[in-house]
Amino acid sequence: MGLYIFFSHDCPLKIWGLTSQQRIERVLKTSAQSCTAPDLNTLSDSDSVLILRADYLFDDRLVKYLAATPNITLQLKGNQQEVTVAAHVPAHYAADSLPGVQSQGLATMSISFQEKLLKFEPPFVLPVTVDKQLELEQRLFDWSYKGITDLVTKWAWPRPARWVVGYCVRLHIRPNHVTLIGLLLAIFAGVFFAYGQYGWGLLAGWLMTFLDTVDGKLARVTVTSSKFGHYFDHIIDLIHPPIWYILWGLGLSNGQIDSLAFPLHTLFYLIIIGYIAGRLVEGSFQLFLGRFGIFCWQPLDAYFRLITARRNPNMIFLTLSYLIGRPDFGLLAVVFWTVATSIFLLIRLVMAGYARSIQGSLKSWLSDADQPKYENSLAVRLFTKHFTS
């Protein structure tokens, strides 16, 4: 028994360097094999066929859902009648009237909550036309962007990141290449910090944080994500922030160190303990309580993610302290904010544990973001995407 893909209505137009057919084939990878019309007659009764219109752009989640759901057709409302854009049927039904096959629309598919991207966004299927190419690329880029993240990534990086992603696509630069450049910049930033060259270090550091946004978006819009790339990127993200803060402290002059309220080694211990504690809280919540990130639990947590003591908010402290000529203040601010936010997260973890003991399994507010109780919610406007196809 195998799953085959058959594409109708061929369309050569490329969105982020890929035709719709190429994109779908990358999404399904080895789980399905493409076939042509003559091949349909040679398939066995135990095989199934996923028929897709190649002149439509499909949400990646939707492609996976259709591939995993047999005996289903997907219909969209056209100008005058409904248009069937996809069907997953037994091979011997592929050219028939599809008896016994369930028809669905986008509104009936419960795949709006994107756990990996910490966001709520309904699935989409959009016609691919030349006049809509830029609009479709923007839509796909928006889809690839995290909903709940820090304030810099959310509001400062999207526009320049989209431009750089387009440049990378044209030059065939892969996400891992971008991540590698980011790693080198992270090393350069740390070295500059250690030698007290804070201006150059901040320049390298901010470029690194920007590329950390670019590589993920590039991977998603070109469907080039890999396990190696995932771990390569996340290990770098996990390790380098506290090292940067410690090296920043080592770069302070003797006079600046003397002005600190605590010994330098005490501040370093607080940074390491606070940072590890915060990460452990996040991991514990997802492993034992929510099966989703702690920042997806309630709107308060989503708001807190904007400013929690991750790298980018802390980089704001360091940058401001450099601009006023007091890098020692930046170190103190990072220490205080790291400890304070870790304590807040620990309190939220305890509250979540209590809530689960009372009401059972926890549920992310994002899974209900389209319900009436959130109709006028600022959180919905900030952290979700509501589109119509």
N, C-alpha and C positions, 0 to 999 in steps of 0.2 A: 504494500500500500504506500503510495507516494503522493505528494502535493506538487502540482504543476501550476505555473503561471502562464496565462494567455493574455496578451495585450491586444486591444482593439483600438481603432482610431489613432494610428501612429501620429506622433507630434515631435518634430525635431527641435523645438524651441527649448533652450536650456535655462534653468533657474539655478543660480550659484554653480554654474559649470556642469550641471547634470540635467538630462532630460528626465521627465517624470518616470519613464520606464527604468532608466539607469538607477534613479533614486530608490525605487521600489525594490529592485534587484539587490541593491546594497543593504536595504533595511532587512530583507528576508535572508540574505546571505546564502547559507547552505541548506536552509530549511525548506526551500522550494526550488524547482528547476523550470526554467522557461521553456515553452514549447510553441510551435507554430500551428496554424489551422490544420494542415495535413496530419500533424501528430495526434490531434484529438481522437481520430478514428482508430489509432493504434493503442490507446491507453486501455488498461484493464478496468473491469467493473469496480474493483477495489480502490482504484485511484480517484483522486478528487482534483478539481481544477478551480483555481482562483482567477476569475476573469476580471480584468481591470481596464478602464478606459485610459489610454496613455495621454489623452489630451486634457487630463485633470490632474491637479496637484493634490496629493493625499497627505494628510497628517500621518507621521510615522506610527503613532499609537494606533491609528485607525487601520493601517495596513496590517500590523501585527494582530489586532483584534479580528479582522476579517480572515486572516490566515488560520487563526485558532478556532474559528466558529464556523462549522460546516452547515450546509443547508440554509443559507442566508443570502439575500440580495440587499443592496443598498440603493435607495432611490432618493433623488433630489428633486425639488420642485423647480421646474423650468418656467419659461415665460407662459406657456399655454398648457403644458402637461408635465407629468413626472418623467424624469430621465433616470434610467438604470445605469449607474456608473460602476458597479462592482457586483460580483456574485461569487460565492463559494459553494460549488455544487459537485455531486458525483460526476465522474467523467462521462457516463452515458447520458446525463441530462444536459450536457454543455450546449448541444445544438437543439434542444427541445424547448418546450414551454415551461420547464422547471416546475413540475408538479410537486406539491408538498414542501416547497421551499418558502421559508418565512421572509417577508419583506420588512425592512427597517429603514428609518430615517435617522439623521444625525441626532435628533433630539431624544431618541430612545436609547442611545448608547451611553452607558454610565462610565465614561473614561475621561471625565473632565479634570479630575485631580491628578496632577503630575507630581508624584512623590519626589522623583529625582531632581526636578526643577523647582520644587517648593512653591507651586503655583496652581491656581485653578484656571483652566482655559478649555472651553468646549472644543471638540474635534472639528476639523475643517476639511472640506473638499472644494476646490476652486478650479474653474475652467482656466486652461493655459492659453493665453492669446498674446500676440506681440505687443499690443497696446497696454497690457497689464503686467508686462514682465517686471518692471521696477517695483510695482505695487506688490507682486507676488514675492519678490526677493525680500522686501521689507517685512511682509507678513511672516515669512519663514524665519527671518532673523529675530523678529519679536517673539516668535514661538520658542526659539532656542534660548531665550534669555530667562534667567531665574527671576521668579516673582519676589521671593523673600530673600533679601541680601543686604549688604551694608549700603550706606547712603552714597558712597563714592561710586561703587559699581552700578548702583541703580540709576543715578542721575547724571554723573559726570562722564562715564565711559561709553554709553550706548552709541552716540552719534559717531565719534572717532573710531570706535571699534568696528562699526559697520563698514566704514571706509577702508580700514586696514584689512578686514576679512575679504572684501572684494579684491583688494590688491593681491592678497595671498592666493586667492582662487585663480586670478589671471596668470600669476607666475608659478602656479603649481607648487606652492609652499605648503607643506603638510603641518598638521597640528603639532606633531612631535618636534618639528624643527623650531616652531615658535616656543614651545616649552623649553627646549634646550637653550635658546637665546635668553629666555627668562631666567634659567638657572645660572647662566654666566653673569647676568646682571645682578642677581641676588648675591653672588659671590663678590662681585665688584663693590656693591653697596656695603657689604659687611666689612670689607677691607678698608674702604674709605671711612666708615664710621670708626673703626678701631684706631685709625690714625688722626682722628679729629677733623677730617675733611668732610664736614657734614653737608655742605652744599652739593658736592659731587655725589656723595652717598645718597642724598635724597633724590637727586636726578635719576641715578641708576635704580633706586628703589621704586620710585613712582613709575618708571618705564616698565619695570618688572611686574608691578601690580596691574598695569594696563595690559601687558601681554598675557597675563594670567586670565584676563577676561577674553582676549582674542582667541586663544587656543581652544577653549571650550566651545565658543560659538562657531569657530571654523570647523571643528569636528562634527558638530551637530548639523550645520547646514549642508555639509558635503558628505555626511554619513560615513565618516572615516574614524569613528571612535574605536578604540581597541583596549583590551585589558591592560596591556603594557602602558599605553598612553594615560589611562585612568590612574594607575598606581604611580606612574612617573610624576604626573602633575600633583596628585594629592599628597604624596610623600614630601615633595618639595614644600607645598603649602603648609604641611603640618610641622615641619622641622624648623624652617628658617626664621619665623617671627621672633621667638624668644632669643635666638642667637643674635639677631639684629639688635635687640634692645640691650643685651649684655655688651656687645661690641660698641654700641653707642656710649655706654657708661665707661668702658675702658678708654674711649677717646677723649674723655673730659680732661681738662687741665687740672693741675693740683689745686689751684684756687677754687675751681668749680666743684671739685670733689669735697673740699673742706666746707663748702657752703651747704652741702646736703645735710638734711636733718638726721640721716642714718648712715652707718658705714656702708660702703659700696657693696660689700659681699652680702649684707643683709637685704639690700634692694634686689640683688640678683636672685637670692633664695625666694623672695616674695614673688618675683616675676615667674620663676620656674614653677613654684608651687601653685600660684594662681592660674597660670596658663594650663598646666596639666589638670588641675581640678576642674576647670571649665570644660575642657575637652572630655574628661571622664563623665561629667554630668550629662553632656550631650549624648555620649555613647550609651550611657546607662538608661537614659530615657527611651532611646530608640530600641534598645535591646530588650528591656524588661517591661516597658509601660506602653509605649505608643505605636511601635513599629513604623513610626514616621518621626521626623525631626522635631525636637522640642520647640523650635521656633514656628512650627505649624500648628501647635496645640490650640492656642487662643489668639485673638487679635493682639492682645497685649504683648505676647511673645514675638509676633511679627514686627510690631513697632520697635521692640527692644533690639531685634536683630540689626536694625539700621545703625545702631550706635554701640553695640556690644564690643568688648575689647578684643576684636580681631585685628588683623594687620592694618587694614585701611583706616579705621578710626584712630588707631594709635599713631599711624603715620601723620595724621593731621596734627596731633599733639606735638610730635617731633618737629614737624615743619614750622609750626607757629613759634615754638621755642627757639628754633634756629633764626627765624626772621627777627625776633626781638633780642637776639644775641645772648640768650640764656638757655643753652642746650641742657643744662642741669635741670631746669624746670620741666623740660620735655620728659626726661627720665622719671622724675617724680610723678608726673601726670600719668605716664604709662603704668607705673607700679600701682598707683592708687586705683586707676580705672580697671586694671586687670583683676585686682583683688576684689573690688567692689562688684564688678559684673559677675565674677565667679560666685560670690556670696548670693547675689540675686538669683542666679541660675540654680544654685543649690536649694534655695527657698522654693523656687518653682518646681523643682524635682520632688521635694517633699509634698507640696500641694498636689502634684499630679498623682503621687502614690496614694495619698489620702482619697482623692477623687476616684481613683480606680477601685479602691477597697469599698467605696460606698456605692458607686454606680456601675461597676463592671468595666469592660474594656473602654479605653479612651477613643475619642473620635476627633479628627482634625476639623477645625472650623472651615477649612477650605472645601471640604467635601459637601458643605451646606451653603457655600457662598452664593448660590443662585436662589436660596430660599427667601421668602418675604421678610424674615427677621433681619436680614442684612441688606435690604433694598436701598436704604440711604446711608449705608455704612461707609465711612472714609476708608476703612481698611480694605473693603472690596475695591474701591477706586484705585487705591495705591498698590495693592498686591495681586490683583487678578486681571484677567483679560476677558472681556465679553465682546465677542464678535458675532456678526451675522454673515452667513455665507451668501 
